[in-house]
């Protein structure tokens, strides 16, 4: 065993490929990554969302809106677009985790299904999920 504080580029990707190969033997796995960008008139990034569709679930791994645009509906628009994309692809549910925006996600219909205290220290990382409306 070798402890490597700075793994070489591509190490995580190689692990993922090997895990996916193992899954393919028992439970086929396909993960479709996608991103949504909000841009200003000059093409600058003012918001974005990164997600993945896998095993009938939408996983939101990152959402960011420029502080000057928070409260404008930009975050809601990003989330709604991601949920529509997932539902159209056949996903039945969505999940995410956050230690800063629990109230925002609950206002969108997400419900807490787990918590990890002191991650980061003094905070709680909330795990939330939502059933998606399939049309």
Steps between C-alpha positions, in 0.01 A plus 500: 500500500625845410367819656505773238417852622496620138352226279604515136262652245249245382519281813140574606379444143675163488336395828163605358553296185589191702200544730270545200642183342417311819147646507447398138526137608201529735322835465570684176601857570482801279572847631413791276660824619366838396540867582284809479649848464350841566688771314481877497473699176880484458507122540639506854394231743241624752360163606527132435403149595681170461310174518489134410225258400554150633277200586183708461623779726616855440796591720574872529864532599547877469283811474638852503345841434695827505429676832366807315235281333388296801132545574427573132363153420821388328553207738138390464533517121815285505337240725178492295696453176704215653186330630326530161805353328510210747127428478514503119785247522284273716629585848251456784681694775774749579744534787772735618691606807564845645612658824400854402174496306263256669215754507539577131475135401208437736319792332536303174336191650810314617483314833782404735586130508829520685744721682872497568588716799823699522568484126640760486564541871218686669269443203268224386514361148142424398401232251176579320285324241194566289267292282493637146185549299533302180315638205 
